[in-house]
Structures are given as C-alpha cells and as structure tokens.
Amino acid sequence: MIAEVIVDVLSSEVDKVFDYNIPSSFSNITVGFRVLVPFGNRKIEGYVVNIKESTNCPPNKLKSIISLCDDFPLIKKELINLMFYMKEKLYLRLLDGIRLAVPSQVRGGVGDKVERVIYLNEEKVNDFIASLNKRQKNAPLVIEYLNTKGKENYTTLSKKFTNATINKMLECKVLLEEAKKVNRLELVKGNNKVVKLTDLQQKAVENILNCKDKPTVLFGVTGSGKTEVYMNVIDKIIGDGKTALMLVPEISLTPQMVKVFTGRFGENVAVLHSALSMGEKRDEWFRIYNGDAKIVVGARSAIFAPLDNIGIIIIDEEHDGSYLSDNSPRYQTHDIALFRGGFNNCPLVLGSATPSIETFYKAKTGDYNLVEMPIRVNKRPLPPIEIVNMCNEFKLGNTTPLSSIMLEKLDDVIKSGKQAILFINRRGFSSYLMCRECSYIPKCTECDASLVYHKNDGVLKCHYCGKKFKALTKCPECGSGSIKLGATGTQQIVELLHEHFPSANIFRLDNDSVTSKDAYSRILGEFGRTKSSILVGTQMVTKGHDFPAVTFVGIVDADISLFNYSYKASETTFQLMTQVSGRAGRSEDSGSVVLQTFVPSNQVYLTCANYDYYKFYEKEINLREVTKFPPFARLIRILLTSIDDNLVKDATHKLIMKLKEFRVDYGKDFYFLEAMKSPVNKIKNKHRYQVVLRFANNIATEVLDKIYKLLDEIRNSKLSVFVENNPQSLS
C-alpha cells in the first residue's frame, strides 16, 4: 500500500503530496497519522492524507515510511478535507492548514502534566498508629485528613503537614501514591442560572434548530439575550449526543463566556485560543480530540478544533473584524465555518446586533435564514445618544479631548456612585510626536509607521512590530525642544480624568494594560465591583459586557474609524458606536451616551443616534451597489512582501502586467486593477507592495483560478505572497 504524505516543510516548493511505501509492519496506519519519512538526505515528519494501492513513482525511487510518531491519527478526516479546501479556495499551503488543525503545542515539545496522588494503605494504618510516639503529632492528622478526603496530591499534602512527614509515611508504606494526569487549565466556573426564555428567545431557539440547509443570522439588539439563546440551542444539541463550537471575536471575551458556559455545562466545556500556555493548549486540544469535552469556546483559531459530530457552530458578534486573520496564514473564519457546517450538516449561527453588510444582504435576499430579536430582555429602552460637535467646543476655548457635556455626565456618575465607560479606539498616550519647527515625526526603524508615545513607560512604541524607542526630548533633525503631541490615546484620557475627578476609581483596558493572561478578567472584575468608577478602553470595551451599574457611555473620538483606509469604514464605525452604546442602561437605571465628533452631520452618526440599523443598511447597500463593492463584487488584495525591495517590486510589476493581459477578456465585468506600495510599506524590515482587483461575482471563481496560477509562477523562497478576499483594510 502507498501513503500520500505532506512533509512538514513550510515551503511553497514542496507544497504537495509525496508517495511513500507503507511497510507491512505498519498495517494499522490510516489517514491522519503523523509519520517519520526520508526526504532528500534528511528524516522529516509528515502527515498521511491518503492511502492508495499503487503509485506512478518508479520502484527505485519509492522510499518507505520509517516510523509512526503516534499510535493514533493526529488529524481527523474532516480537517484533512478542510485543508485541501483551503488550498483550493483561499490560496493557502497544505501545511498551513495542517498547522492550523494541529497546533505546535500538540505536534511536540510539551508532554502530559502528571502529579503524585497520595492515599491511605488501609492494611497498614492500625499498626502504624500503634507504633507512633508522642512527638509524631502530624502523622495522625494526615490519616484523619485522608480518611475524610480520600485522595490528595502530594504538593497540597506536604504544604499542610510537611515534606518530612509525608515522605516518612510513604517509606513506612502507610501511604501509597499513584501518578495522575491533570489538566493545566483551571476553568473559572460560573453560577448555573436557570432563565425562563422570552417568547422571542424561544422562537429563535426553535428556528435555529430547524434550519440546517443555510446559515441563520441572529439579529438581536444589545441586551436582547442572544447568549441565552446560544446556550439553549447547545443544551439541545448536547442532549442529542453531538458537539458544539462557540466562537467569540476576541481572546479577551473568552473568560466571561467560559464562565457562563461552565456554569451551565460544567466539565463539558473546553477552551481554545492563542493566549493559553503551551501545556494548557495541549491539554485542552486532547480533551476535545478524545471527546472528554463536548463544547468548545474560543476565539478565531478554535474553528479548527478537533471535534467529532458537530451539531452546531455559533459565531457571536459575527461582524467583528478579528474573525479575519490578517497575518499568515490568512483566512476568514466564516469560510471555515461554512465548510465545517456543511460537512457535518449542522446549523451555523451568525449572531450580532450589527451584522456585517455582506451577511445581512444574504439574509435579506434569502440565502441566509433571518431571526430577529429587536427588544431587550428586560424591555428597557436603548440609551439615548447625544451627538456633540467638537468644533464648537474648540471655538468656546475647550482644547481638551473631553467636551463639557461629557464632563458633566461623568460628574453625575461619580456623585451617584454609578459607573461609566469611555471608549477611544487608540491606545498609548499620543498617536505620534512631532517637532513643531521642522515637522519631523519619529518612525520605526523596521516598519514604515509612526511611533506611538506611551507616557507611563516613557517610550515610543511601534504598534506593528512591538519595538520600543526612547521618548524624544529634542528633535534629532533640527535640535528643537518644541515637541508636539499628536492625537489622543487611552493613557492621556486616563490622565485627564484623574485631574478632573481625583476621587474617582479609573481603570484602563487596552492591549498595553492586558499584559498577562488573567489581566483582562481582573481589570473587569475590579471595575464591576467598584462604585464611582470609570473604565477607559479600546475596542475591548465595546462588546459582550454586562455591567448593571453602567449608566453612561462616552465615545471620545468617533471619527477615528470613520476615516480609515477601507471601504468598510462607515460600516465599522456604525458597528462600534452601536455596540459600545449598548453597554449603558442594561438594568433598572436608565443610561445615556455622548458621542463626540467633528462631523456631526455625517449620516453614520445620525442613523447610529436612532439605533436605526435598517436605515444605515439601506444607504450603505445602495452605495455599494452603485460603486460595485462587496457584496456586489469581489475585492481581492494580493500582498507581496520581501526583505529585498527590488525583488518584490519586480515581482509586483510582472504580476500586474500579466493581470492586465487577461483583464481585457472580461470587459466591463472587471472593475478595477491597480498595483501600489502598501500604505504601510514596510513591517519588520519587509517591503510590502500590493495589487488590488475588483470584479463581478459571476467571474470570481474563474479569475481567482487564474490569479492563483500566476502567483504559483512568481512565488519563491525569498518572496511571500498573500491573497485576501474582501479585506477589512487595505493598509
């Protein structure tokens, strides 16, 4: 028998299957096994993706599998099928798919965590007690403790009764020990609250369970109880002997969702996301693989969880940009979910208070099933949004980022012992520093990006590669000491708040404050327990949080996302403003929102102020149709990167010339084609060029096939090429 093997070499030149002979001693080998094979003059791990009876490889060149790396198939058949799908549709290498399905923590380097478990040898207890003298006071306590407890791990027992006591009792054989495998991740368990569903929630549950032939869009306002719908659907699925996959947009949201789910489903819940330690991820992965956990909760990468017999896939906050991987390997989570949903013939749920335009368009045209929940569970109204024109504030002499109205609202919150959330989608103290004399702006030495000033650390930081530099006191170009701060970040807002409200408790939530695995939960926990408090944060504060005492939300600079380099800028802004506004007034106390902007007449803000998603959608979908943007066209970004600027420039030139040749064949169906430097034209010393194409949906498959063939011709070991379908940003 012959095995088709993908070798574990991350290179486009060997991104294909190789035939190997299966020795008779490995008759148990099946698809999915990890094997050791000869490759050139090396021995390399590989993965069996198919088994067949014959090969076209000449007998004198056919090599044999050396050994099996595991005694079970590491990759399940469904994920192997997915791997080939991703190569064909998303232009990913086969090994990219394998490494997403089998993370490095599983492939090697980390073993099981084993602890020593101590228990009583009942046959020796009486004789041992009889032999004790008066000075041996701890030993009887150990026996009493284990009589009650049964078993205990060695470390805990030693801390309670000393190492010497436990070791002596082990020597005397009155204590026995065994090795026990333990999980490194301890999940925080929430309370099991039994909630009676509203009529809308119950109808949503039934609708979702009865719709397997197409995805369901669960369109529910913030506070409408979507999470409870998810859990009731999962409860039914688990009862039927199937498994469930629950995705949240960010790692930071995982702990609170896990807490809710463990309260309902206990040990059935496993967690997968990139912030887990190597050991934790390995333990959780094998719990899922072995069927010990039936429900997976996690961020984007959890879509590759090794679940069998999936009964439901849920993508919460489906509109969120974090579901699109913008680092290698690049993929859209929705594409993977659609494949796995189809493979398992199970419902796929896309939940959001502000669905993406593409998703809602499919729901309105009947491609997706639409379920609406337009009322909050507690029937409280959504908080009114007041739009503040910051131009007027500056005319009145207020040059700070906080308007007088926002300061008044915050003062009311502090005096009443309530809570507030301030949202600004920019971390650091200031987005850049600039010399007033010569306009010099410090940039990263490895990236084409302005450095962000972080006052607390006294450094300039690159938000692309993470490199840090000393903060400027003098301009290195002209020697001037006149250094101007750029746009405001979270740190500066916190400093201003301390000046205005010295008695208030102020918390900050952004990537700089969340420096450890438990920091996110700790900050939110402290904020939730503290009266007269303000939480300042980036996108982390906009979704998924339910703080009953939050009565005010302030949006410091709504324009940050509106003038972004993306055709989705208006959509993203509407979503962010609506989501963060929904954090206020979720309990008995009414809420309010202040939105600060320099363009108050912009239609995005006017529709947002009325929570009118339908009106925003109609205007945006009409604009997209007229301008031929998704969902009425396919937008493709081909990103080429290399350390060698000339190499990547030449490759981009060759590519655009080839594309122009066959563009003529499609006439009016080919809307746009242009090559350019990427707006951020260098990251980590790699030069970046891009080709942007836009064409009709009806020719998308044919055009993409041609593009992929062209890229295969120009791709090499010194040049990286990525393809993005309908990218979130072109930067």
C-alpha positions in Angstrom: 0.0 0.0 0.0 1.1 3.6 -0.7 0.7 6.6 1.6 0.3 10.1 0.2 2.3 12.3 2.7 2.6 16.0 3.2 6.1 16.7 4.6 6.4 19.2 7.5 8.5 21.8 5.5 6.9 25.2 5.2 7.9 26.0 1.7 5.8 26.5 -1.5 8.3 24.4 -3.5 7.3 21.3 -1.6 3.6 22.1 -1.0 2.3 18.9 -2.5 1.8 15.2 -1.6 4.6 12.7 -1.9 4.2 9.0 -2.2 5.8 6.6 0.3 5.6 2.9 0.7 3.8 1.6 3.8 5.9 -1.3 5.3 3.9 -4.4 6.3 4.7 -3.7 10.0 2.6 -0.5 9.8 -0.6 -2.2 8.6 -2.6 -0.2 11.2 -1.7 3.1 9.5 -4.7 5.3 8.4 -5.3 8.7 7.0 -4.3 11.4 9.6 -1.2 9.6 11.0 1.9 11.6 11.7 4.9 9.7 10.3 8.7 10.0 10.0 9.9 9.8 6.4 13.1 10.1 4.5 13.2 13.4 2.5 16.3 14.1 0.5 19.1 13.4 2.9 17.0 14.2 6.0 14.4 12.5 8.1 11.3 14.7 8.4 7.9 14.4 10.0 4.9 14.2 7.6 1.2 13.6 7.6 -0.7 10.9 5.8 -3.5 12.4 3.8 -4.5 9.5 1.6 -3.8 5.8 1.2 -3.9 4.1 -2.2 -2.9 0.8 -3.8 -0.5 2.0 -6.4 1.8 4.8 -7.5 3.4 6.2 -10.6 6.7 6.7 -8.8 9.5 4.4 -10.2 10.2 1.5 -7.7 13.9 2.5 -7.4 12.9 6.0 -6.2 10.0 5.0 -3.9 11.0 5.4 -0.3 9.3 3.8 2.8 7.9 5.3 5.9 10.5 5.0 8.7 8.2 5.1 11.8 4.9 6.3 13.2 5.1 9.3 15.5 1.9 8.5 17.4 -0.2 5.4 17.9 -3.3 7.2 16.7 -4.2 9.5 13.7 -3.4 13.1 14.8 -5.6 14.8 12.1 -9.2 13.8 11.6 -10.6 13.2 8.1 -12.8 16.3 8.2 -9.8 18.6 8.8 -7.8 16.9 6.1 -10.7 17.7 3.7 -10.7 21.2 5.0 -7.0 21.6 4.3 -7.5 20.8 0.6 -10.5 23.2 0.5 -8.3 26.0 1.9 -5.6 25.4 -0.6 -8.1 25.5 -3.5 -10.3 28.4 -2.3 -8.0 30.5 -0.1 -4.6 30.0 -1.7 -3.1 28.6 1.5 -0.4 26.0 1.5 -1.4 22.5 2.6 1.0 22.7 5.6 -0.7 26.0 6.6 -3.9 24.0 7.0 -2.2 21.2 8.9 -0.6 23.6 11.4 -3.9 25.3 12.0 -5.6 22.0 12.6 -2.7 20.6 14.8 -1.0 23.4 16.7 2.7 23.3 17.6 1.8 22.6 21.3 0.3 19.3 20.1 2.9 18.4 17.5 5.7 18.2 20.1 7.7 19.8 22.8 5.1 19.5 25.6 4.1 16.4 27.5 1.3 15.5 29.9 1.3 17.1 33.3 1.4 14.3 35.9 1.0 14.8 39.7 1.6 12.4 42.6 -1.6 11.5 44.3 -1.4 10.1 47.9 -3.9 7.8 49.6 -4.0 5.6 52.7 -2.9 1.9 52.8 -5.8 0.7 55.0 -3.9 -2.6 55.8 -1.1 -0.7 57.5 -3.0 2.1 59.3 -3.7 0.4 62.6 -0.1 -1.0 63.1 1.3 2.4 62.1 -0.8 4.3 64.6 0.2 1.8 67.3 3.9 2.4 66.6 3.7 6.2 66.8 5.3 8.1 69.7 4.1 11.4 71.2 6.4 13.6 69.1 4.9 12.4 65.9 1.9 14.8 66.0 1.4 15.3 62.3 1.0 11.7 61.2 -2.4 11.1 62.9 -3.6 14.4 61.4 -2.6 13.1 57.9 -4.5 9.9 58.4 -7.6 11.8 59.7 -7.4 14.1 56.7 -7.1 11.3 54.1 -9.9 9.3 55.9 -12.1 12.3 55.1 -10.7 13.4 51.8 -9.8 10.0 50.3 -7.0 11.2 48.0 -4.9 14.3 47.8 -2.0 15.4 45.6 1.5 15.3 47.2 2.2 19.1 46.9 -1.0 20.1 48.8 -0.5 17.4 51.5 3.2 18.4 52.0 2.2 22.1 52.5 -0.3 21.1 55.1 1.8 18.5 57.0 5.4 19.0 55.9 7.5 17.1 53.4 9.3 15.1 56.1 6.0 13.7 57.5 4.7 12.6 54.1 7.9 11.1 52.9 8.3 9.1 56.2 4.8 7.8 55.9 5.5 6.8 52.3 8.6 4.9 53.5 6.5 3.0 56.0 4.0 2.2 53.3 1.1 3.5 55.3 0.7 6.0 52.5 0.7 4.9 48.9 1.0 7.0 45.7 -0.1 6.9 42.1 0.5 9.1 39.1 -2.4 11.0 37.8 -2.6 13.1 34.6 -4.1 16.5 35.3 -5.1 19.5 33.2 -3.1 22.6 33.5 -6.0 24.9 32.8 -8.4 25.5 35.6 -11.6 26.9 34.2 -13.5 29.5 36.3 -16.9 28.1 36.9 -19.9 30.5 36.9 -23.3 30.0 38.5 -25.9 27.8 36.9 -28.7 30.3 36.4 -31.9 28.8 35.1 -33.5 31.6 33.0 -37.0 31.4 31.6 -36.8 32.3 27.9 -38.9 35.1 26.5 -41.2 34.3 23.6 -38.7 35.9 21.2 -35.9 33.8 22.6 -37.9 30.6 22.4 -38.8 31.2 18.8 -35.2 31.9 18.0 -34.1 28.6 19.5 -36.7 26.6 17.6 -35.9 28.5 14.3 -32.2 27.8 14.6 -32.6 24.1 15.4 -34.9 23.6 12.5 -32.6 25.3 9.9 -29.7 23.2 8.7 -29.8 23.9 4.9 -28.5 27.5 5.3 -26.9 29.7 8.0 -29.1 31.6 10.4 -28.4 35.3 11.1 -29.5 36.0 14.7 -30.1 39.8 14.6 -30.7 40.9 18.1 -30.1 44.3 19.8 -27.6 44.6 22.6 -29.2 43.1 25.7 -31.7 41.0 23.8 -30.4 37.8 25.3 -28.6 36.2 22.4 -26.2 34.3 24.8 -29.1 32.5 26.5 -30.4 31.5 23.0 -27.0 30.1 22.2 -26.9 28.0 25.4 -30.4 26.6 25.0 -29.6 25.6 21.5 -26.4 23.9 22.6 -28.2 22.2 25.5 -30.5 20.5 23.0 -27.6 19.6 20.7 -25.5 18.0 23.5 -28.6 16.2 24.6 -28.7 14.6 21.2 -25.2 13.3 21.6 -23.5 15.9 19.4 -20.9 18.6 20.0 -20.9 22.4 19.8 -18.5 25.1 18.7 -19.0 28.6 20.2 -16.8 31.4 18.8 -16.3 34.8 20.3 -14.4 37.6 18.5 -11.6 38.3 20.8 -9.5 36.3 23.3 -10.4 38.9 25.9 -14.1 37.9 25.7 -13.4 34.2 26.2 -13.1 34.1 30.0 -16.5 35.7 30.7 -18.2 33.4 28.0 -16.4 30.4 29.5 -17.7 31.4 33.0 -21.2 31.5 31.7 -20.9 28.2 29.9 -19.2 26.3 32.7 -22.0 27.4 35.0 -24.4 25.6 32.7 -22.3 22.7 31.2 -19.5 22.1 33.7 -16.7 19.8 32.6 -18.2 19.5 29.1 -16.6 22.9 28.2 -13.1 23.2 26.7 -11.3 26.4 25.7 -9.0 27.1 22.7 -7.3 30.4 22.0 -3.7 31.7 21.4 -3.2 33.1 24.8 -3.2 29.7 26.5 0.2 28.4 27.6 1.7 25.6 25.6 0.7 23.0 28.2 -2.8 24.4 28.6 -3.4 24.4 24.9 -2.2 20.8 24.5 -4.4 19.6 27.4 -7.5 21.3 26.0 -6.8 20.1 22.5 -6.6 16.5 23.6 -9.7 16.8 25.8 -11.5 17.8 22.6 -9.9 15.2 20.4 -10.7 12.4 22.9 -14.3 13.5 23.3 -13.9 14.4 27.0 -15.3 17.9 26.2 -18.3 18.3 24.0 -18.4 22.2 23.8 -15.5 24.3 22.6 -15.5 28.0 23.5 -12.7 30.1 21.9 -11.6 32.8 19.5 -10.9 32.6 15.8 -8.4 29.7 15.9 -11.0 27.5 17.7 -12.8 27.0 14.4 -10.1 24.3 13.8 -11.0 22.4 17.0 -10.8 18.5 16.5 -14.4 18.0 17.3 -16.4 15.0 16.0 -20.0 15.0 15.1 -20.5 18.8 15.3 -24.2 19.7 15.9 -24.0 23.5 16.0 -21.5 26.2 15.1 -22.1 29.7 16.6 -20.1 32.8 15.6 -21.0 35.5 18.1 -20.5 39.2 17.1 -20.1 37.8 13.6 -19.4 41.3 12.2 -16.2 41.7 14.1 -13.0 42.2 12.1 -11.0 39.9 14.3 -12.6 36.9 12.6 -10.5 37.7 9.6 -6.9 36.6 10.0 -4.7 39.3 8.6 -1.4 37.5 9.4 -0.1 34.4 7.7 -1.9 32.1 7.2 -4.8 34.5 6.1 -8.3 33.2 6.3 -11.9 34.3 7.0 -13.4 32.3 9.9 -16.9 32.4 8.2 -15.5 30.4 5.2 -14.1 27.7 7.5 -17.4 27.6 9.5 -19.4 27.2 6.3 -17.3 24.3 5.3 -17.5 22.5 8.6 -21.2 23.2 8.9 -21.8 21.7 5.5 -19.5 18.7 6.3 -21.5 18.0 9.5 -24.9 19.0 8.1 -25.4 21.2 11.2 -26.8 24.7 11.8 -24.5 27.7 11.6 -25.5 30.7 13.6 -24.1 34.2 12.9 -25.1 36.4 15.8 -24.9 40.2 16.1 -26.6 43.4 17.0 -25.0 45.0 13.9 -24.5 42.3 11.3 -21.9 42.9 8.5 -23.4 44.3 5.3 -22.5 41.2 3.3 -24.1 38.9 5.9 -27.3 40.9 6.2 -27.6 41.2 2.4 -27.6 37.4 2.2 -30.2 37.3 4.9 -32.4 39.8 3.1 -32.1 38.0 -0.2 -32.9 34.6 1.3 -29.5 33.0 1.1 -29.4 33.0 4.9 -32.2 32.5 7.4 -33.0 35.7 9.4 -34.1 35.6 13.0 -34.7 39.0 14.7 -34.8 39.9 18.4 -35.5 43.7 18.4 -36.3 44.0 22.2 -34.1 43.9 25.2 -34.9 41.0 27.6 -35.7 43.5 30.4 -37.7 45.6 28.0 -35.6 48.6 28.9 -35.1 51.2 26.1 -31.7 51.6 24.5 -29.9 54.6 25.9 -30.3 57.9 24.0 -27.2 59.1 22.1 -26.3 62.8 22.2 -24.0 63.9 19.4 -21.5 66.6 20.4 -19.9 68.8 17.8 -16.2 69.2 18.9 -15.7 72.1 16.5 -18.0 74.2 18.8 -16.1 73.0 21.9 -12.8 74.4 20.4 -14.5 77.6 19.4 -15.5 78.0 23.1 -12.0 77.5 24.2 -12.1 73.9 25.2 -8.9 72.3 23.7 -9.1 69.1 25.6 -10.5 65.8 24.2 -13.4 65.8 26.6 -16.4 68.1 26.0 -18.1 70.0 28.7 -21.2 67.8 28.3 -19.2 64.6 28.8 -17.5 66.0 31.9 -20.9 66.9 33.4 -22.2 63.4 32.7 -19.1 61.8 34.3 -19.5 64.1 37.3 -23.1 62.9 37.8 -21.9 59.3 37.5 -19.2 59.7 40.2 -21.5 61.6 42.6 -24.3 59.0 42.3 -21.9 56.0 42.9 -22.5 54.6 39.4 -20.2 53.6 36.6 -19.2 54.9 33.2 -17.3 53.5 30.2 -15.2 55.8 27.9 -14.3 54.4 24.5 -11.4 55.6 22.4 -10.1 53.3 19.8 -6.4 54.3 20.2 -4.1 53.0 22.8 -1.0 54.8 24.2 -0.8 58.4 25.3 -0.5 60.0 21.9 -0.6 58.6 18.4 2.7 60.3 17.4 5.2 63.0 18.4 6.1 65.8 16.0 8.6 68.6 16.0 6.9 72.0 15.7 9.9 73.5 14.0 10.7 71.1 11.2 7.7 68.7 11.3 9.9 65.6 12.0 7.9 62.6 13.2 9.8 59.6 14.6 9.2 56.3 12.8 10.1 52.7 13.5 13.4 51.7 12.0 11.9 48.4 10.8 8.5 49.5 9.8 7.0 52.4 7.8 4.9 53.5 10.7 4.9 56.4 13.1 5.8 55.6 16.7 3.2 55.9 19.4 4.0 57.7 22.6 3.4 55.7 25.8 3.9 58.1 28.6 3.6 55.6 31.5 6.5 53.6 30.2 8.3 56.7 28.9 8.8 55.1 25.4 7.9 55.3 21.8 6.4 52.0 20.6 5.7 50.6 17.2 2.3 49.0 17.1 3.2 46.8 14.2 6.4 45.0 15.4 6.4 46.0 19.1 9.9 47.6 19.0 10.5 50.3 21.6 12.5 53.5 21.4 13.5 56.3 23.9 11.0 59.1 24.0 12.1 62.4 22.4 13.1 65.4 24.4 14.8 67.1 21.4 14.3 66.8 17.7 17.1 64.7 16.2 16.8 66.6 12.9 16.9 70.2 13.9 17.7 70.1 17.7 14.5 71.9 18.7 12.9 71.0 22.0 9.5 72.0 20.8 7.8 68.6 20.6 4.1 68.4 19.9 1.8 65.5 20.9 -0.5 64.0 18.2 -3.9 62.5 18.6 -5.1 61.4 22.0 -4.8 57.8 23.3 -6.2 55.9 26.3 -3.4 56.8 28.6 -3.9 60.5 28.0 -7.7 60.2 28.7 -6.9 58.4 32.0 -4.6 61.2 33.0 -7.2 63.9 32.2 -9.8 62.0 34.2 -7.6 61.9 37.2 -7.2 65.7 37.0 -11.0 66.3 36.8 -12.1 63.5 39.1 -9.4 62.9 41.7 -11.7 60.8 43.9 -12.9 58.5 41.1 -11.7 55.0 40.5 -10.4 54.8 37.0 -9.5 51.7 35.1 -7.9 51.2 31.7 -8.5 48.3 29.3 -6.3 48.0 26.2 -3.5 45.8 24.8 -1.0 47.7 27.0 -2.8 47.1 30.3 -3.7 43.5 29.5 -0.2 42.1 29.8 -0.9 38.8 31.4 -3.4 36.0 30.8 -5.7 36.9 33.7 -5.3 40.7 33.5 -8.4 41.2 31.4 -10.7 39.3 33.9 -9.0 41.0 36.8 -9.5 44.6 35.5 -13.1 44.0 34.5 -13.8 42.2 37.9 -12.4 45.1 39.8 -14.3 47.6 37.7 -17.5 45.7 38.2 -17.1 45.7 42.0 -16.2 49.4 42.3 -18.6 52.2 42.8 -18.0 55.7 41.3 -15.7 54.2 38.7 -14.8 54.8 35.0 -13.5 52.3 32.6 -11.4 53.7 29.7 -10.7 51.4 26.8 -10.3 50.5 23.2 -12.5 48.0 21.2 -12.2 45.7 24.2 -14.9 47.6 26.0 -17.4 47.7 23.1 -19.0 44.2 23.2 -20.1 41.4 25.4 -20.0 43.2 28.7 -23.0 43.5 31.0 -22.4 45.8 34.0 -25.7 46.7 35.6 -24.3 49.9 37.3 -23.0 51.4 34.0 -25.3 54.4 33.3 -23.1 56.4 31.0 -21.0 55.7 27.9 -18.7 58.3 26.4 -17.3 58.0 22.9 -14.3 60.3 22.9 -13.4 60.4 19.2 -15.9 58.7 16.9 -14.0 59.8 13.8 -11.0 57.5 14.3 -12.6 54.6 12.5 -14.7 56.7 10.1 -11.8 58.0 8.0 -10.0 54.7 7.9 -8.4 53.3 4.7 -11.2 50.9 4.0 -14.4 50.6 2.0 -15.9 49.3 5.3 -15.1 52.5 7.3 -18.7 53.6 7.6 -19.9 50.1 8.5 -17.2 49.6 11.1 -17.9 53.0 12.7 -21.7 52.3 12.9 -21.0 48.9 14.5 -18.5 50.2 17.1 -20.7 53.1 18.1 -23.8 51.0 18.4 -22.1 48.2 20.3 -20.4 50.4 22.9 -23.6 52.5 23.3 -25.4 49.3 24.2 -23.2 48.9 27.3 -25.2 51.6 29.1 -28.6 51.3 30.9 -28.8 47.5 30.9 -30.6 47.2 34.3 -33.1 49.3 36.1 -31.1 52.5 35.9 -31.6 54.4 32.7 -28.5 55.1 30.6 -27.2 57.8 28.3 -24.4 58.2 25.7 -22.4 61.1 24.4 -20.7 60.8 21.0 -18.0 63.3 20.2 -17.2 64.1 16.6 -16.0 66.8 14.2 -18.5 65.9 11.6 -21.9 65.6 13.4 -24.0 65.7 10.2 -22.4 62.5 8.9 -25.2 60.0 8.1 -23.4 57.3 10.0 -23.9 59.2 13.3 -27.4 60.2 12.6 -28.5 56.6 12.0 -26.5 55.4 14.9 -28.2 58.0 17.2 -31.5 56.3 16.4 -30.1 52.8 16.5 -31.6 52.5 13.0 -29.6 49.6 11.5 -32.1 49.2 8.7 -31.7 52.8 7.6 -28.0 52.6 7.7 -28.0 49.3 5.9 -30.2 50.7 3.1 -28.0 53.7 2.5 -24.8 51.6 2.6 -26.1 48.8 0.4 -27.2 51.3 -2.2 -23.8 52.9 -2.2 -22.0 49.6 -2.5 -24.3 48.6 -5.4 -23.6 51.8 -7.3 -19.8 51.7 -6.7 -19.5 48.0 -7.3 -18.1 47.0 -3.9 -18.9 43.8 -1.9 -21.5 42.2 -1.8 -22.0 43.2 -5.4 -18.4 42.5 -6.4 -15.3 40.6 -5.3 -12.5 42.7 -3.9 -9.1 41.0 -3.9 -5.9 42.2 -2.3 -2.6 40.5 -3.3 0.1 41.4 -0.8 3.7 40.7 -1.8 6.5 41.1 0.8 10.2 40.5 0.9 13.3 41.9 2.6 14.7 42.6 -0.9 12.8 45.8 -2.1 13.9 45.3 -5.8 12.8 41.6 -5.8 9.3 42.4 -4.5 9.0 45.4 -6.8 9.9 43.4 -9.9 7.5 40.6 -8.8 4.7 43.1 -8.4 5.4 44.6 -11.9 5.4 41.1 -13.5 2.1 40.3 -11.8 0.3 43.5 -12.8 1.5 43.1 -16.4 0.1 39.5 -16.5 -3.2 40.6 -14.9 -3.6 43.4 -17.4 -3.3 40.9 -20.2 -6.3 38.8 -19.3 -8.3 41.7 -17.8 -9.2 42.6 -21.4 -11.1 39.3 -21.7 -13.6 40.2 -19.1 -14.5 43.7 -20.3 -17.0 45.6 -18.1 -17.0 42.8 -15.5 -13.5 43.7 -14.4 -14.0 47.0 -12.5 -10.6 47.9 -11.0 -6.9 46.8 -11.2 -4.0 48.7 -9.7 -0.6 48.0 -8.2 0.9 50.2 -5.5 3.0 50.3 -2.4 1.1 49.2 0.6 0.1 52.2 2.8 2.3 50.7 5.5 5.1 49.9 3.1 7.5 48.2 5.5 6.9 45.9 8.5 9.7 44.1 10.3 12.1 45.1 7.6 10.0 43.5 4.9 9.0 45.7 2.0 5.3 45.5 1.1 3.6 46.0 -2.3 0.0 45.2 -3.2 -2.2 44.6 -6.2 -5.9 45.4 -5.7 -8.5 44.0 -8.0 -12.3 44.3 -8.1 -14.5 42.3 -10.4 -18.0 40.9 -10.8 -19.1 38.0 -8.7 -20.1 35.9 -11.7 -16.5 35.7 -12.9 -14.9 35.4 -9.4 -14.1 31.7 -9.5 -12.6 31.8 -12.9 -10.5 34.9 -12.2 -9.2 33.6 -8.9 -8.1 30.4 -10.5 -6.1 32.4 -13.0 -4.7 34.6 -10.2 -3.6 31.5 -8.2 -1.8 30.1 -11.2 0.0 33.4 -11.8 1.1 33.5 -8.2 2.5 30.0 -8.3 4.8 31.2 -11.1 6.2 34.2 -9.3 6.3 32.8 -5.7 9.7 31.7 -4.3 11.6 31.2 -1.1 12.5 34.9 -0.8 9.1 36.3 -1.7 5.9 35.9 0.4 2.6 36.2 -1.3 -0.8 36.5 0.4 -4.3 36.7 -1.0 -7.1 38.4 0.9 -10.8 38.1 -0.2 -12.8 41.2 0.7 -10.2 42.5 3.1 -11.1 44.6 6.2 -8.4 47.1 5.4 -6.0 47.9 2.6 -3.2 49.1 4.9 
